[in-house]
Amino acid sequence: MVISVFNLFSIGIGPSSSHTVGPMRAARQFTLQIEKLGLLQQLAFVKVDLYGSLALTGKGHSTDIALMLGLEGKTPEGVNPEEVHTRIETIRRTRQLSFLGMQTIPFYEEEHLIFHNDKQLPYHPNGMKFTAYDSAKKVLLSQVYYSVGGGFIIDHQTASKDAHLGEENHALPYPFKTGEELLRICSVTNKTIHDVMMENEKTWRGEKEIREGVLKIWETMKLCVKHGCATEGILPGGLNVKRRAASLYKRLTDPEFKKQHNPAEVMEWVSLWALAVNEENAAGGRVVTAPTNGAAGVIPAVMHYYANCMQNTSDEGIVNFMLTAGAVGILYKEGASISAAEMGCMGEVGVACSMAAAGLCAVLGGSPMQIENAAEIGMEHNLGLTCDPIKGLVQIPCIERNTMGAIKAINAALLAMQGDGTHRVSLDQVIATMRQTGIDMKSTYKETSLGGLAVNVPEC
C-alpha cells in the first residue's frame, strides 16, 4: 500500500469521514462507472443498501445525505456545505435526484435507500451496495464498496483479496511499513522523518506543489477554527447540544479575563481550537480529515498551539509538522486501521493524538527516535478507547474527546523531548497492541451506538 499525505489530510465536510465522506465518494464512483459503461440511457432508478455500523449510525452521521449528493456527482471537497440543506430538501420534496448531474431519476428514500441494521457484509463493518436498474427492473450494474476510515473506500474485489487502499505498484525512494523501517531509513540516510516523506511525496508532485498543498490544508484548518469560534447555536440532530466555542473564545479574549493570572490558559486555548473544529464538523461544515472527521480537531488544535504559543514558528514548520504526522498516520494504516468501526475511537482520536504528538515533537527539534517515542506515548494512553456516540451523532463524547486528545498530544511531545528517544515500548508494539485490542473489542463499542454512553445516557 502506498499512501500520500494528501490521502490522510483531505478537505471535506462533516460529520464523519467513514459515514459521510466515504459514502459520498463511493456513490460518485458508482455513477462514474455507470457513465463509463454507457448505461446512462438505460438507467431508470438506483437502490442503495447499507450494512453494519454504516447502517446503525448512518442517519446520525448524515450517510443518507452524503449518498444523495454523491449520486448527483458531488464530491466532499467540492460541495458547498451552505447549499446542502436546500438541495436535500428539494430531492426529498420532488422525490427525484439528478444522477451525476446529467439525468433526472426517481428517488424514494423508503424504497431506494435501505438501512440493514441486522446485517453486515463480510470484509468490513462499513459496507454498502449500489444497484442500478432499467425500466424493466433488470439489474444493469451492482457494486459493493467499503468505507474503511478517513474517507478511504475500497471495492468488494479489492477487499476480498485482503488488500488496502493505496497504489500498490507506485514506487517510492524510501518505502516503509513499520516504525522500525522508518527509523532505519532516517539513520542510514541521515534524513529527518519529514525529509523522507518529502522525497516520497515528490514521486507524485513537485516540491513547490507539495508545500502549497500542505499550506492550503492548513489554511482550511484555520478557517474552520475561525468559523467555529464565531458561530453560536444548537447542533443539529436532536440532542440539543449547545455550541461552546464562540462563548469560550469571547471569554478568553475579554480584556478583563486577560488581566487575570490563569496558569491553565494555554490548555483552554487548545481546547477551544479543538472544540471549534469539531462543532463545525458536527454541523456538517467544511473540515479536514486528520486523519478522520471524528478526530478532525486534534491535529489543528496542536498546530494552532505551535503557531500561536511557540516562538520562531514558520510555514516551513507547518509543512514539517504535517509531513511528520502523515508518516505516523501511514504506519497506522499499514499496521492497524483508522476506522472506528474496526478499532473504536482509538482508531480515530487515538491515532490523531499519536500523529499530532509526532508532528509537534518534530517542530520542537526532536530526533526521529524522540518523534517515534512521542507517537508511541500518544497512542499508548488511548488504547481501548471506545466509540459509543449517543444517538449516532458525532457530538457526545466526540467533541470533548478531541480536546482531550490534543492536550495528550502536547504532553506526549513534551515528555518525549525530555529523553533521548530511548524507551521500553516501541511504536510498532503499540500499533500491534492497538490492532489486537480492536479485534478483541466488542462490536457494540465500535461505532454502532449499541453500547457504552449510547445506551446509558437518555437521548433527550
C-alpha positions as a Markdown table, in Angstrom:
| # | Residue | x | y | z |
|---|---|---|---|---|
| 1 | Met | 0.0 | 0.0 | 0.0 |
| 2 | Val | 1.4 | 3.4 | -1.0 |
| 3 | Ile | -0.3 | 6.4 | 0.6 |
| 4 | Ser | 0.3 | 10.1 | 0.1 |
| 5 | Val | 0.0 | 12.6 | 2.9 |
| 6 | Phe | -2.8 | 14.2 | 0.8 |
| 7 | Asn | -4.8 | 11.0 | 1.3 |
| 8 | Leu | -4.6 | 11.3 | 5.1 |
| 9 | Phe | -5.3 | 15.0 | 5.1 |
| 10 | Ser | -8.2 | 15.7 | 2.7 |
| 11 | Ile | -10.7 | 18.5 | 2.6 |
| 12 | Gly | -14.3 | 17.5 | 3.0 |
| 13 | Ile | -17.5 | 18.1 | 5.0 |
| 14 | Gly | -18.8 | 16.7 | 8.4 |
| 15 | Pro | -19.8 | 14.9 | 10.3 |
| 16 | Ser | -18.0 | 11.7 | 9.6 |
| 17 | Ser | -15.2 | 10.6 | 7.2 |
| 18 | Ser | -16.3 | 6.9 | 7.3 |
| 19 | His | -20.0 | 7.6 | 7.2 |
| 20 | Thr | -20.2 | 10.8 | 5.2 |
| 21 | Val | -17.1 | 11.4 | 3.1 |
| 22 | Gly | -16.5 | 7.7 | 2.2 |
| 23 | Pro | -20.1 | 7.0 | 1.1 |
| 24 | Met | -20.2 | 10.2 | -0.9 |
| 25 | Arg | -17.1 | 9.2 | -2.7 |
| 26 | Ala | -18.4 | 5.6 | -3.2 |
| 27 | Ala | -21.7 | 6.9 | -4.7 |
| 28 | Arg | -19.9 | 9.2 | -7.1 |
| 29 | Gln | -17.6 | 6.4 | -8.1 |
| 30 | Phe | -20.6 | 4.2 | -8.9 |
| 31 | Thr | -22.2 | 7.0 | -11.0 |
| 32 | Leu | -18.9 | 7.4 | -13.0 |
| 33 | Gln | -18.9 | 3.6 | -13.6 |
| 34 | Ile | -22.4 | 3.8 | -15.0 |
| 35 | Glu | -21.4 | 6.6 | -17.3 |
| 36 | Lys | -18.2 | 4.8 | -18.4 |
| 37 | Leu | -20.1 | 1.6 | -19.3 |
| 38 | Gly | -22.6 | 3.6 | -21.4 |
| 39 | Leu | -25.5 | 2.7 | -19.2 |
| 40 | Leu | -27.0 | 6.2 | -18.6 |
| 41 | Gln | -29.6 | 6.0 | -21.3 |
| 42 | Gln | -31.0 | 2.7 | -19.9 |
| 43 | Leu | -30.9 | 3.8 | -16.2 |
| 44 | Ala | -34.3 | 4.0 | -14.5 |
| 45 | Phe | -33.5 | 4.1 | -10.8 |
| 46 | Val | -30.8 | 3.2 | -8.2 |
| 47 | Lys | -31.1 | 1.3 | -4.9 |
| 48 | Val | -28.5 | 1.6 | -2.1 |
| 49 | Asp | -28.2 | -0.9 | 0.7 |
| 50 | Leu | -26.3 | -0.1 | 3.9 |
| 51 | Tyr | -24.9 | -2.6 | 6.3 |
| 52 | Gly | -23.3 | -3.0 | 9.7 |
| 53 | Ser | -22.0 | 0.1 | 11.5 |
| 54 | Leu | -22.8 | 2.2 | 8.4 |
| 55 | Ala | -26.5 | 1.3 | 8.8 |
| 56 | Leu | -26.7 | 1.5 | 12.6 |
| 57 | Thr | -25.3 | 5.1 | 12.9 |
| 58 | Gly | -25.8 | 6.2 | 9.3 |
| 59 | Lys | -28.6 | 8.6 | 9.8 |
| 60 | Gly | -26.8 | 10.3 | 12.8 |
| 61 | His | -23.7 | 10.6 | 10.5 |
| 62 | Ser | -25.7 | 12.0 | 7.6 |
| 63 | Thr | -24.9 | 9.0 | 5.4 |
| 64 | Asp | -28.3 | 9.3 | 3.6 |
| 65 | Ile | -27.5 | 12.9 | 2.7 |
| 66 | Ala | -24.0 | 12.0 | 1.6 |
| 67 | Leu | -25.2 | 9.3 | -0.7 |
| 68 | Met | -27.8 | 11.5 | -2.4 |
| 69 | Leu | -25.1 | 14.2 | -3.0 |
| 70 | Gly | -22.7 | 11.5 | -4.3 |
| 71 | Leu | -25.3 | 10.1 | -6.7 |
| 72 | Glu | -25.7 | 13.6 | -8.0 |
| 73 | Gly | -21.9 | 13.7 | -8.7 |
| 74 | Lys | -20.9 | 15.9 | -5.8 |
| 75 | Thr | -17.5 | 15.4 | -4.1 |
| 76 | Pro | -16.7 | 16.0 | -0.4 |
| 77 | Glu | -14.1 | 18.6 | -1.3 |
| 78 | Gly | -16.2 | 20.4 | -3.9 |
| 79 | Val | -19.7 | 20.5 | -2.3 |
| 80 | Asn | -20.7 | 23.8 | -0.7 |
| 81 | Pro | -21.9 | 23.0 | 2.9 |
| 82 | Glu | -24.2 | 26.0 | 2.9 |
| 83 | Glu | -26.1 | 24.6 | -0.1 |
| 84 | Val | -26.5 | 21.0 | 1.1 |
| 85 | His | -29.7 | 21.5 | 3.2 |
| 86 | Thr | -31.5 | 23.3 | 0.4 |
| 87 | Arg | -30.5 | 20.6 | -2.2 |
| 88 | Ile | -31.5 | 17.7 | 0.0 |
| 89 | Glu | -34.9 | 19.3 | 0.8 |
| 90 | Thr | -35.5 | 19.6 | -3.0 |
| 91 | Ile | -34.6 | 15.9 | -3.6 |
| 92 | Arg | -37.0 | 14.9 | -0.8 |
| 93 | Arg | -39.8 | 17.2 | -1.9 |
| 94 | Thr | -39.7 | 16.2 | -5.6 |
| 95 | Arg | -38.6 | 12.6 | -4.9 |
| 96 | Gln | -36.1 | 13.0 | -7.7 |
| 97 | Leu | -32.4 | 13.4 | -8.0 |
| 98 | Ser | -30.1 | 14.5 | -10.8 |
| 99 | Phe | -27.9 | 11.4 | -11.4 |
| 100 | Leu | -24.4 | 12.6 | -12.0 |
| 101 | Gly | -25.9 | 16.0 | -12.6 |
| 102 | Met | -26.9 | 14.7 | -16.1 |
| 103 | Gln | -30.2 | 12.7 | -15.8 |
| 104 | Thr | -33.2 | 13.0 | -13.6 |
| 105 | Ile | -34.3 | 9.8 | -11.9 |
| 106 | Pro | -36.9 | 9.0 | -9.2 |
| 107 | Phe | -35.6 | 8.6 | -5.7 |
| 108 | Tyr | -37.9 | 7.4 | -2.9 |
| 109 | Glu | -35.8 | 7.0 | 0.3 |
| 110 | Glu | -38.1 | 4.4 | 1.8 |
| 111 | Glu | -37.6 | 2.2 | -1.3 |
| 112 | His | -34.2 | 3.2 | -2.7 |
| 113 | Leu | -32.1 | 3.7 | 0.5 |
| 114 | Ile | -32.3 | 0.7 | 2.9 |
| 115 | Phe | -30.6 | 0.5 | 6.3 |
| 116 | His | -29.9 | -3.2 | 7.2 |
| 117 | Asn | -29.3 | -2.8 | 10.9 |
| 118 | Asp | -29.1 | -6.5 | 11.5 |
| 119 | Lys | -26.8 | -7.5 | 8.6 |
| 120 | Gln | -23.1 | -7.0 | 7.8 |
| 121 | Leu | -21.1 | -7.6 | 4.7 |
| 122 | Pro | -18.1 | -9.9 | 5.0 |
| 123 | Tyr | -15.0 | -7.7 | 4.8 |
| 124 | His | -15.7 | -4.5 | 6.8 |
| 125 | Pro | -18.4 | -3.1 | 9.2 |
| 126 | Asn | -19.0 | -0.1 | 6.8 |
| 127 | Gly | -20.4 | -1.9 | 3.8 |
| 128 | Met | -22.7 | -0.5 | 1.1 |
| 129 | Lys | -24.2 | -2.0 | -2.1 |
| 130 | Phe | -25.3 | 0.1 | -5.1 |
| 131 | Thr | -27.6 | -1.4 | -7.7 |
| 132 | Ala | -28.7 | 0.3 | -10.9 |
| 133 | Tyr | -31.9 | -0.9 | -12.7 |
| 134 | Asp | -33.5 | -0.3 | -16.1 |
| 135 | Ser | -37.2 | 0.4 | -16.6 |
| 136 | Ala | -38.0 | -3.4 | -16.5 |
| 137 | Lys | -36.3 | -3.6 | -13.1 |
| 138 | Lys | -33.4 | -5.6 | -14.7 |
| 139 | Val | -30.0 | -5.1 | -12.9 |
| 140 | Leu | -27.7 | -3.0 | -15.1 |
| 141 | Leu | -24.8 | -2.9 | -12.6 |
| 142 | Ser | -24.2 | -3.8 | -8.9 |
| 143 | Gln | -21.2 | -2.8 | -6.9 |
| 144 | Val | -20.2 | -3.2 | -3.3 |
| 145 | Tyr | -17.9 | -0.7 | -1.5 |
| 146 | Tyr | -16.4 | -0.5 | 1.9 |
| 147 | Ser | -15.7 | 2.8 | 3.7 |
| 148 | Val | -12.5 | 1.8 | 5.6 |
| 149 | Gly | -11.8 | 5.0 | 7.6 |
| 150 | Gly | -10.6 | 8.5 | 6.9 |
| 151 | Gly | -12.8 | 8.8 | 3.8 |
| 152 | Phe | -10.9 | 5.9 | 2.1 |
| 153 | Ile | -13.0 | 3.5 | 0.1 |
| 154 | Ile | -12.3 | 0.1 | -1.5 |
| 155 | Asp | -14.5 | -2.1 | -3.7 |
| 156 | His | -15.5 | -5.6 | -2.9 |
| 157 | Gln | -13.0 | -7.3 | -5.1 |
| 158 | Thr | -10.1 | -5.4 | -3.5 |
| 159 | Ala | -11.4 | -6.2 | 0.0 |
| 160 | Ser | -11.7 | -9.9 | -0.9 |
| 161 | Lys | -8.0 | -10.0 | -1.6 |
| 162 | Asp | -7.3 | -8.5 | 1.8 |
| 163 | Ala | -5.8 | -5.5 | 0.0 |
| 164 | His | -5.7 | -2.0 | 1.3 |
| 165 | Leu | -6.4 | 1.3 | -0.3 |
| 166 | Gly | -3.4 | 2.7 | -2.0 |
| 167 | Glu | -1.4 | 2.5 | -5.1 |
| 168 | Glu | 0.2 | -1.0 | -4.9 |
| 169 | Asn | 2.6 | -0.5 | -7.8 |
| 170 | His | 3.7 | 3.1 | -7.1 |
| 171 | Ala | 7.5 | 3.1 | -6.4 |
| 172 | Leu | 8.9 | 5.2 | -3.6 |
| 173 | Pro | 12.5 | 6.0 | -2.9 |
| 174 | Tyr | 12.0 | 5.3 | 0.8 |
| 175 | Pro | 9.2 | 2.8 | 1.3 |
| 176 | Phe | 8.3 | 1.9 | 4.9 |
| 177 | Lys | 5.6 | 0.0 | 6.6 |
| 178 | Thr | 6.8 | 0.0 | 10.2 |
| 179 | Gly | 8.3 | 2.4 | 12.6 |
| 180 | Glu | 11.5 | 0.3 | 12.8 |
| 181 | Glu | 11.9 | 0.6 | 9.0 |
| 182 | Leu | 11.3 | 4.4 | 9.1 |
| 183 | Leu | 13.9 | 4.9 | 11.8 |
| 184 | Arg | 16.4 | 2.7 | 9.9 |
| 185 | Ile | 15.9 | 4.9 | 6.8 |
| 186 | Cys | 16.5 | 8.0 | 8.8 |
| 187 | Ser | 19.6 | 6.6 | 10.4 |
| 188 | Val | 21.1 | 5.3 | 7.2 |
| 189 | Thr | 20.4 | 8.4 | 5.1 |
| 190 | Asn | 20.8 | 11.0 | 7.9 |
| 191 | Lys | 17.4 | 12.4 | 7.0 |
| 192 | Thr | 14.6 | 13.6 | 9.2 |
| 193 | Ile | 11.2 | 11.9 | 9.0 |
| 194 | His | 9.8 | 14.9 | 7.2 |
| 195 | Asp | 12.7 | 14.8 | 4.7 |
| 196 | Val | 11.9 | 11.1 | 4.0 |
| 197 | Met | 8.2 | 12.0 | 3.5 |
| 198 | Met | 9.0 | 14.9 | 1.2 |
| 199 | Glu | 11.2 | 12.7 | -1.0 |
| 200 | Asn | 8.4 | 10.1 | -1.2 |
| 201 | Glu | 5.7 | 12.8 | -1.9 |
| 202 | Lys | 7.9 | 14.1 | -4.8 |
| 203 | Thr | 7.1 | 10.9 | -6.7 |
| 204 | Trp | 3.5 | 12.3 | -7.2 |
| 205 | Arg | 4.1 | 16.1 | -7.5 |
| 206 | Gly | 6.8 | 18.8 | -7.3 |
| 207 | Glu | 8.1 | 20.1 | -4.1 |
| 208 | Lys | 6.6 | 23.5 | -4.6 |
| 209 | Glu | 3.2 | 21.9 | -5.2 |
| 210 | Ile | 3.6 | 19.8 | -2.1 |
| 211 | Arg | 4.3 | 22.8 | 0.1 |
| 212 | Glu | 1.5 | 24.8 | -1.4 |
| 213 | Gly | -0.9 | 21.9 | -1.0 |
| 214 | Val | 0.0 | 21.4 | 2.7 |
| 215 | Leu | -0.3 | 25.1 | 3.4 |
| 216 | Lys | -3.7 | 25.1 | 1.7 |
| 217 | Ile | -4.8 | 22.3 | 4.1 |
| 218 | Trp | -3.5 | 24.4 | 7.0 |
| 219 | Glu | -5.5 | 27.5 | 5.7 |
| 220 | Thr | -8.6 | 25.3 | 5.6 |
| 221 | Met | -8.0 | 24.2 | 9.2 |
| 222 | Lys | -7.6 | 27.8 | 10.3 |
| 223 | Leu | -10.8 | 28.9 | 8.5 |
| 224 | Cys | -12.6 | 26.0 | 10.2 |
| 225 | Val | -11.4 | 27.2 | 13.6 |
| 226 | Lys | -12.2 | 30.8 | 12.8 |
| 227 | His | -15.8 | 29.9 | 11.7 |
| 228 | Gly | -16.2 | 27.6 | 14.7 |
| 229 | Cys | -15.2 | 30.4 | 17.1 |
| 230 | Ala | -17.7 | 32.8 | 15.6 |
| 231 | Thr | -20.8 | 30.5 | 15.3 |
| 232 | Glu | -23.3 | 30.1 | 18.1 |
| 233 | Gly | -26.4 | 28.0 | 18.3 |
| 234 | Ile | -27.6 | 24.4 | 18.8 |
| 235 | Leu | -26.0 | 21.5 | 16.9 |
| 236 | Pro | -28.4 | 19.5 | 14.6 |
| 237 | Gly | -29.6 | 16.0 | 15.3 |
| 238 | Gly | -31.9 | 16.3 | 18.3 |
| 239 | Leu | -29.5 | 16.1 | 21.3 |
| 240 | Asn | -29.8 | 19.9 | 21.7 |
| 241 | Val | -26.0 | 20.2 | 22.2 |
| 242 | Lys | -25.1 | 23.9 | 22.6 |
| 243 | Arg | -22.1 | 25.1 | 20.7 |
| 244 | Arg | -19.5 | 26.4 | 23.2 |
| 245 | Ala | -16.5 | 27.5 | 21.1 |
| 246 | Ala | -17.9 | 31.0 | 20.5 |
| 247 | Ser | -18.6 | 31.8 | 24.1 |
| 248 | Leu | -15.2 | 30.4 | 25.2 |
| 249 | Tyr | -13.5 | 32.5 | 22.6 |
| 250 | Lys | -15.2 | 35.6 | 23.9 |
| 251 | Arg | -14.2 | 34.8 | 27.4 |
| 252 | Leu | -10.5 | 34.2 | 26.5 |
| 253 | Thr | -10.3 | 37.4 | 24.5 |
| 254 | Asp | -12.1 | 39.6 | 27.1 |
| 255 | Pro | -9.8 | 42.3 | 28.4 |
| 256 | Glu | -10.9 | 41.7 | 32.0 |
| 257 | Phe | -10.1 | 38.0 | 31.7 |
| 258 | Lys | -6.7 | 38.7 | 30.2 |
| 259 | Lys | -5.8 | 40.7 | 33.3 |
| 260 | Gln | -6.2 | 37.6 | 35.5 |
| 261 | His | -3.4 | 35.2 | 36.1 |
| 262 | Asn | -4.6 | 31.9 | 34.7 |
| 263 | Pro | -1.9 | 29.2 | 34.6 |
| 264 | Ala | -4.2 | 26.9 | 32.6 |
| 265 | Glu | -5.0 | 29.5 | 29.9 |
| 266 | Val | -2.9 | 27.6 | 27.3 |
| 267 | Met | -4.9 | 24.5 | 27.9 |
| 268 | Glu | -8.1 | 26.5 | 27.5 |
| 269 | Trp | -7.0 | 27.8 | 24.1 |
| 270 | Val | -6.0 | 24.3 | 22.9 |
| 271 | Ser | -9.5 | 23.1 | 24.0 |
| 272 | Leu | -11.1 | 26.0 | 22.2 |
| 273 | Trp | -9.4 | 25.2 | 18.9 |
| 274 | Ala | -10.4 | 21.6 | 19.1 |
| 275 | Leu | -14.0 | 22.5 | 20.1 |
| 276 | Ala | -14.3 | 24.9 | 17.2 |
| 277 | Val | -13.3 | 22.3 | 14.6 |
| 278 | Asn | -15.5 | 19.5 | 15.9 |
| 279 | Glu | -18.5 | 21.7 | 16.4 |
| 280 | Glu | -18.1 | 22.7 | 12.7 |
| 281 | Asn | -17.8 | 19.0 | 11.9 |
| 282 | Ala | -20.9 | 18.1 | 13.8 |
| 283 | Ala | -22.8 | 20.8 | 12.0 |
| 284 | Gly | -21.8 | 19.4 | 8.6 |
| 285 | Gly | -19.3 | 22.2 | 7.9 |
| 286 | Arg | -16.0 | 22.2 | 5.9 |
| 287 | Val | -13.3 | 20.3 | 7.8 |
| 288 | Val | -10.1 | 18.5 | 7.0 |
| 289 | Thr | -9.9 | 14.7 | 7.7 |
| 290 | Ala | -7.0 | 14.5 | 10.1 |
| 291 | Pro | -6.9 | 11.6 | 9.6 |
| 292 | Thr | -10.7 | 11.3 | 10.2 |
| 293 | Asn | -13.6 | 13.7 | 10.7 |
| 294 | Gly | -14.5 | 12.4 | 14.2 |
| 295 | Ala | -10.9 | 13.3 | 15.2 |
| 296 | Ala | -10.6 | 16.3 | 13.0 |
| 297 | Gly | -9.9 | 18.8 | 15.9 |
| 298 | Val | -6.8 | 17.2 | 17.4 |
| 299 | Ile | -4.2 | 18.0 | 14.9 |
| 300 | Pro | -5.5 | 21.5 | 14.0 |
| 301 | Ala | -5.6 | 22.3 | 17.8 |
| 302 | Val | -2.0 | 21.2 | 18.3 |
| 303 | Met | -0.9 | 23.1 | 15.1 |
| 304 | His | -2.6 | 26.2 | 16.5 |
| 305 | Tyr | -0.6 | 25.6 | 19.7 |
| 306 | Tyr | 2.6 | 25.6 | 17.7 |
| 307 | Ala | 1.6 | 28.6 | 15.6 |
| 308 | Asn | 0.3 | 30.8 | 18.5 |
| 309 | Cys | 2.2 | 29.6 | 21.6 |
| 310 | Met | 5.7 | 29.0 | 20.4 |
| 311 | Gln | 8.5 | 31.2 | 19.2 |
| 312 | Asn | 10.2 | 31.2 | 15.8 |
| 313 | Thr | 7.3 | 29.5 | 14.0 |
| 314 | Ser | 7.1 | 29.4 | 10.2 |
| 315 | Asp | 5.3 | 27.9 | 7.2 |
| 316 | Glu | 8.3 | 25.5 | 7.0 |
| 317 | Gly | 7.5 | 24.3 | 10.5 |
| 318 | Ile | 3.8 | 23.7 | 9.4 |
| 319 | Val | 4.9 | 21.7 | 6.4 |
| 320 | Asn | 7.4 | 19.6 | 8.6 |
| 321 | Phe | 4.7 | 19.1 | 11.2 |
| 322 | Met | 2.2 | 17.7 | 8.7 |
| 323 | Leu | 4.6 | 15.6 | 6.8 |
| 324 | Thr | 5.8 | 14.0 | 10.1 |
| 325 | Ala | 2.3 | 13.5 | 11.3 |
| 326 | Gly | 1.5 | 11.9 | 7.9 |
| 327 | Ala | 4.3 | 9.4 | 8.2 |
| 328 | Val | 2.9 | 8.2 | 11.6 |
| 329 | Gly | -0.6 | 8.1 | 10.0 |
| 330 | Ile | 0.7 | 5.8 | 7.3 |
| 331 | Leu | 2.1 | 3.4 | 10.0 |
| 332 | Tyr | -1.4 | 3.1 | 11.5 |
| 333 | Lys | -3.0 | 2.5 | 8.1 |
| 334 | Glu | -0.3 | -0.2 | 7.4 |
| 335 | Gly | -0.4 | -1.9 | 10.8 |
| 336 | Ala | -3.9 | -1.5 | 12.1 |
| 337 | Ser | -6.7 | 0.9 | 11.0 |
| 338 | Ile | -8.1 | 4.4 | 11.3 |
| 339 | Ser | -11.7 | 3.2 | 11.3 |
| 340 | Ala | -13.7 | 3.5 | 14.5 |
| 341 | Ala | -15.9 | 0.7 | 13.1 |
| 342 | Glu | -12.8 | -1.6 | 13.4 |
| 343 | Met | -10.8 | -0.1 | 16.2 |
| 344 | Gly | -13.2 | 2.0 | 18.3 |
| 345 | Cys | -12.2 | 5.6 | 19.0 |
| 346 | Met | -8.5 | 4.7 | 19.5 |
| 347 | Gly | -8.5 | 4.3 | 15.7 |
| 348 | Glu | -9.6 | 8.0 | 15.4 |
| 349 | Val | -8.8 | 10.2 | 18.3 |
| 350 | Gly | -6.0 | 7.8 | 19.4 |
| 351 | Val | -4.4 | 7.9 | 16.0 |
| 352 | Ala | -4.8 | 11.7 | 15.7 |
| 353 | Cys | -3.2 | 12.2 | 19.1 |
| 354 | Ser | -0.3 | 10.0 | 18.1 |
| 355 | Met | 0.1 | 11.9 | 14.8 |
| 356 | Ala | -0.1 | 15.3 | 16.5 |
| 357 | Ala | 2.4 | 14.3 | 19.1 |
| 358 | Ala | 4.9 | 13.3 | 16.4 |
| 359 | Gly | 4.3 | 16.5 | 14.4 |
| 360 | Leu | 4.8 | 18.7 | 17.4 |
| 361 | Cys | 7.9 | 16.8 | 18.6 |
| 362 | Ala | 9.4 | 17.3 | 15.1 |
| 363 | Val | 9.0 | 21.1 | 15.1 |
| 364 | Leu | 10.3 | 21.2 | 18.7 |
| 365 | Gly | 13.6 | 19.8 | 17.2 |
| 366 | Gly | 13.1 | 16.2 | 18.2 |
| 367 | Ser | 15.2 | 13.4 | 16.7 |
| 368 | Pro | 13.5 | 10.6 | 14.8 |
| 369 | Met | 13.7 | 8.4 | 17.9 |
| 370 | Gln | 12.1 | 11.1 | 20.1 |
| 371 | Ile | 9.4 | 11.6 | 17.5 |
| 372 | Glu | 8.7 | 7.9 | 17.4 |
| 373 | Asn | 8.6 | 8.0 | 21.2 |
| 374 | Ala | 6.1 | 10.9 | 21.2 |
| 375 | Ala | 3.8 | 9.0 | 18.8 |
| 376 | Glu | 4.0 | 5.9 | 20.9 |
| 377 | Ile | 3.1 | 7.8 | 24.1 |
| 378 | Gly | 0.2 | 9.4 | 22.2 |
| 379 | Met | -1.4 | 6.0 | 21.4 |
| 380 | Glu | -0.4 | 4.0 | 24.5 |
| 381 | His | -2.7 | 6.1 | 26.6 |
| 382 | Asn | -5.6 | 5.9 | 24.2 |
| 383 | Leu | -5.6 | 2.1 | 24.0 |
| 384 | Gly | -9.1 | 0.6 | 24.5 |
| 385 | Leu | -10.8 | 3.9 | 23.7 |
| 386 | Thr | -14.4 | 3.0 | 22.6 |
| 387 | Cys | -16.6 | 4.7 | 20.0 |
| 388 | Asp | -20.1 | 4.9 | 21.5 |
| 389 | Pro | -21.7 | 8.1 | 20.1 |
| 390 | Ile | -25.1 | 9.0 | 21.7 |
| 391 | Lys | -27.8 | 8.8 | 19.1 |
| 392 | Gly | -25.2 | 8.0 | 16.4 |
| 393 | Leu | -24.2 | 11.7 | 16.3 |
| 394 | Val | -20.6 | 12.9 | 16.2 |
| 395 | Gln | -21.2 | 15.1 | 19.3 |
| 396 | Ile | -21.1 | 13.3 | 22.6 |
| 397 | Pro | -18.5 | 12.2 | 23.6 |
| 398 | Cys | -16.7 | 13.0 | 20.3 |
| 399 | Ile | -16.4 | 16.8 | 20.5 |
| 400 | Glu | -14.9 | 16.9 | 24.0 |
| 401 | Arg | -12.8 | 13.9 | 23.3 |
| 402 | Asn | -10.9 | 15.9 | 20.7 |
| 403 | Thr | -9.9 | 18.4 | 23.4 |
| 404 | Met | -8.5 | 15.6 | 25.5 |
| 405 | Gly | -6.6 | 14.1 | 22.5 |
| 406 | Ala | -5.0 | 17.5 | 21.7 |
| 407 | Ile | -3.9 | 18.0 | 25.3 |
| 408 | Lys | -2.5 | 14.5 | 25.5 |
| 409 | Ala | -0.6 | 15.0 | 22.2 |
| 410 | Ile | 1.2 | 18.1 | 23.6 |
| 411 | Asn | 2.0 | 16.3 | 26.8 |
| 412 | Ala | 3.4 | 13.3 | 24.8 |
| 413 | Ala | 5.6 | 15.5 | 22.7 |
| 414 | Leu | 7.0 | 17.3 | 25.8 |
| 415 | Leu | 7.6 | 14.1 | 27.6 |
| 416 | Ala | 9.5 | 12.7 | 24.6 |
| 417 | Met | 11.6 | 15.8 | 24.4 |
| 418 | Gln | 12.8 | 15.2 | 28.0 |
| 419 | Gly | 14.5 | 12.0 | 27.0 |
| 420 | Asp | 17.0 | 10.9 | 24.3 |
| 421 | Gly | 14.5 | 8.8 | 22.4 |
| 422 | Thr | 15.3 | 5.6 | 24.2 |
| 423 | His | 12.2 | 3.9 | 25.5 |
| 424 | Arg | 10.9 | 0.5 | 26.5 |
| 425 | Val | 7.8 | 0.2 | 24.3 |
| 426 | Ser | 8.1 | 0.8 | 20.6 |
| 427 | Leu | 5.6 | 2.5 | 18.3 |
| 428 | Asp | 5.3 | -0.8 | 16.3 |
| 429 | Gln | 4.5 | -2.7 | 19.5 |
| 430 | Val | 1.8 | -0.2 | 20.4 |
| 431 | Ile | 0.3 | -0.3 | 16.9 |
| 432 | Ala | 0.2 | -4.2 | 17.1 |
| 433 | Thr | -1.4 | -3.9 | 20.5 |
| 434 | Met | -4.0 | -1.4 | 19.2 |
| 435 | Arg | -4.8 | -3.8 | 16.3 |
| 436 | Gln | -5.3 | -6.7 | 18.7 |
| 437 | Thr | -7.4 | -4.6 | 21.1 |
| 438 | Gly | -9.6 | -3.6 | 18.2 |
| 439 | Ile | -10.1 | -7.2 | 17.2 |
| 440 | Asp | -11.0 | -8.2 | 20.8 |
| 441 | Met | -13.3 | -5.2 | 21.4 |
| 442 | Lys | -17.0 | -6.0 | 21.2 |
| 443 | Ser | -18.8 | -4.6 | 18.2 |
| 444 | Thr | -21.2 | -2.7 | 20.5 |
| 445 | Tyr | -18.3 | -0.3 | 21.3 |
| 446 | Lys | -17.2 | 0.2 | 17.7 |
| 447 | Glu | -19.4 | 3.0 | 16.1 |
| 448 | Thr | -22.7 | 1.1 | 16.4 |
| 449 | Ser | -24.3 | 3.1 | 19.2 |
| 450 | Leu | -25.3 | -0.2 | 20.8 |
| 451 | Gly | -23.2 | 0.1 | 23.9 |
| 452 | Gly | -21.5 | 2.5 | 26.3 |
| 453 | Leu | -22.7 | 6.0 | 26.6 |
| 454 | Ala | -25.1 | 5.5 | 23.7 |
| 455 | Val | -27.3 | 3.2 | 25.7 |
| 456 | Asn | -26.7 | 4.5 | 29.3 |
| 457 | Val | -27.5 | 8.2 | 28.6 |
| 458 | Pro | -31.0 | 9.1 | 27.6 |
| 459 | Glu | -31.2 | 10.8 | 24.2 |
| 460 | Cys | -33.4 | 13.6 | 25.4 |
